[in-house]
Amino acid sequence: MADRPDPERAANPHSSERAANAHSSERASAREEVVIDERVRAAYRLPSPADEPARARLLARLAADPSKRTGWRWWLAADAFRARPIWVAAAFVAVLAGGAWLGSRVTPRTANDAVAIIQSAADPTTAPVTFVLRAPGATRVSVVGDFNNWDASSTPMEHSGSGDLWVLSLRLPRGVHLYSFVLDGAEWRPDPSAPLAADDSFGGHNSVIVVDGAPGL
Amino acid sequence: MRLVLGLALVVLLAPAARAGDAASDRARLDARLASDVARQVAALVEDARAAGLPTDPLIARAFEGASRGADAAGIVNGVRRQSGAQLAARGALGTGTQPDEIVAGASALLAGVPPDSLARLRLARPGGNLVIPLVVLCDLVARGVPADAASVAVVTAARAGASDGALLRMRERIHTGIENGGAPAGTAGDVVRQWLLESPAGKTSKQKGREPDPQRKKAP
């Protein structure tokens, strides 16, 4: 390969001169790179500059054990904890399981409890609702609905004192609810002033209330 | 890494949360229903949960059946009907339907409203909440307005921009008209026509309807 004459060089002597110059500049830059490389290596072998205050600060910081911080410093420390992600995940699952267990312990067991909780709650997920029914001749009237597990004994209405009006105010979770009135523990009657729901599959119609979705319902 | 850890936690905890919900539902059902009925209802509830449907209305339906004195088969059948209607309502109303809309849509379907009416209602009020229109639609059908006439009335009003309050007032007027001896279908149509004539929204909608179609203008 080296013996073969370059046809381009033979045809143009100026071109061969330029090629030679390019070769020599490449060699020079390669030598330069080697020199720089050696200088960098030598610099890394040198000891660090003897800055005593800086060294002292570094050693003090290394010596400070985060686990030995007490009081408010511990709460503000950015590195108060060091944990493997798997342990963090395990702790999270344990907290969740504990919360679920605790939640199941305090979940209302009866409709009465549920209504009591609804009535005492002042959170924005519930809204006050007043049920009114004119029921001549009735001695007992209650409201049943999905908000009290359809338990006729859990939410009795109050007789207004005069006339045939029965009234009940309570807080209901926002959303769509089905309900009905039960007169004297036996007769189910939808609310005459509210929209009707479809046949409930048990031979009756319930009323619909949309809490905080529709003024006038 | 954090994203992967977060996703892994979600994947790990989702079945645990579902199992917790199932156990809680089963305890509620066992407290009110016979063991065999509770087991069948719990299975239906679990299927609904797996399908992403609201489950509280199913449990409530079972409790309602028990309170009304329905037998075991009646309770299970009632829950099954409710679950099927919810599934159909979600299918008709489309993805992204809110749980309350599914419940209201299911009630409308159980009342006899055809599923395509729910889809038309969604198109009439794109992006808007459909709970009140569905409640009104269901109410009209339950009061004797034929399902087709009720659908036309509510969809027309919704398309013309009727608010929830306006729909509820229309419902009351239709109810009063029917109680006063009006034919349900005719009364519903009359009330909606009257609203279109009187209300600013209805007038605007009618005027808009009379405007020439710009696409048609450009056509040769």
Boltz contact constraints between the chains, C-beta under 6 A:
constraints:
  - contact:
      token1: [A, 85]
      token2: [B, 5]
      max_distance: 6.0
  - contact:
      token1: [A, 89]
      token2: [B, 9]
      max_distance: 6.0
  - contact:
      token1: [A, 100]
      token2: [B, 20]
      max_distance: 6.0
  - contact:
      token1: [A, 146]
      token2: [B, 60]
      max_distance: 6.0
  - contact:
      token1: [A, 149]
      token2: [B, 63]
      max_distance: 6.0
  - contact:
      token1: [A, 150]
      token2: [B, 63]
      max_distance: 6.0
  - contact:
      token1: [A, 150]
      token2: [B, 64]
      max_distance: 6.0
  - contact:
      token1: [A, 150]
      token2: [B, 67]
      max_distance: 6.0
  - contact:
      token1: [A, 175]
      token2: [B, 100]
      max_distance: 6.0
  - contact:
      token1: [A, 176]
      token2: [B, 100]
      max_distance: 6.0
  - contact:
      token1: [A, 176]
      token2: [B, 103]
      max_distance: 6.0
  - contact:
      token1: [A, 176]
      token2: [B, 104]
      max_distance: 6.0
  - contact:
      token1: [A, 195]
      token2: [B, 135]
      max_distance: 6.0
  - contact:
      token1: [A, 195]
      token2: [B, 139]
      max_distance: 6.0
  - contact:
      token1: [A, 196]
      token2: [B, 139]
      max_distance: 6.0
  - contact:
      token1: [A, 196]
      token2: [B, 142]
      max_distance: 6.0
  - contact:
      token1: [A, 197]
      token2: [B, 107]
      max_distance: 6.0
  - contact:
      token1: [A, 198]
      token2: [B, 107]
      max_distance: 6.0
  - contact:
      token1: [A, 198]
      token2: [B, 110]
      max_distance: 6.0
  - contact:
      token1: [A, 198]
      token2: [B, 111]
      max_distance: 6.0
  - contact:
      token1: [A, 198]
      token2: [B, 138]
      max_distance: 6.0
  - contact:
      token1: [A, 201]
      token2: [B, 78]
      max_distance: 6.0
  - contact:
      token1: [A, 201]
      token2: [B, 81]
      max_distance: 6.0
  - contact:
      token1: [A, 202]
      token2: [B, 65]
      max_distance: 6.0
  - contact:
      token1: [A, 202]
      token2: [B, 68]
      max_distance: 6.0
  - contact:
      token1: [A, 202]
      token2: [B, 70]
      max_distance: 6.0
  - contact:
      token1: [A, 208]
      token2: [B, 135]
      max_distance: 6.0
  - contact:
      token1: [A, 210]
      token2: [B, 131]
      max_distance: 6.0
  - contact:
      token1: [A, 213]
      token2: [B, 131]
      max_distance: 6.0
  - contact:
      token1: [A, 214]
      token2: [B, 132]
      max_distance: 6.0
  - contact:
      token1: [A, 214]
      token2: [B, 164]
      max_distance: 6.0
  - contact:
      token1: [A, 214]
      token2: [B, 168]
      max_distance: 6.0
  - contact:
      token1: [A, 216]
      token2: [B, 168]
      max_distance: 6.0
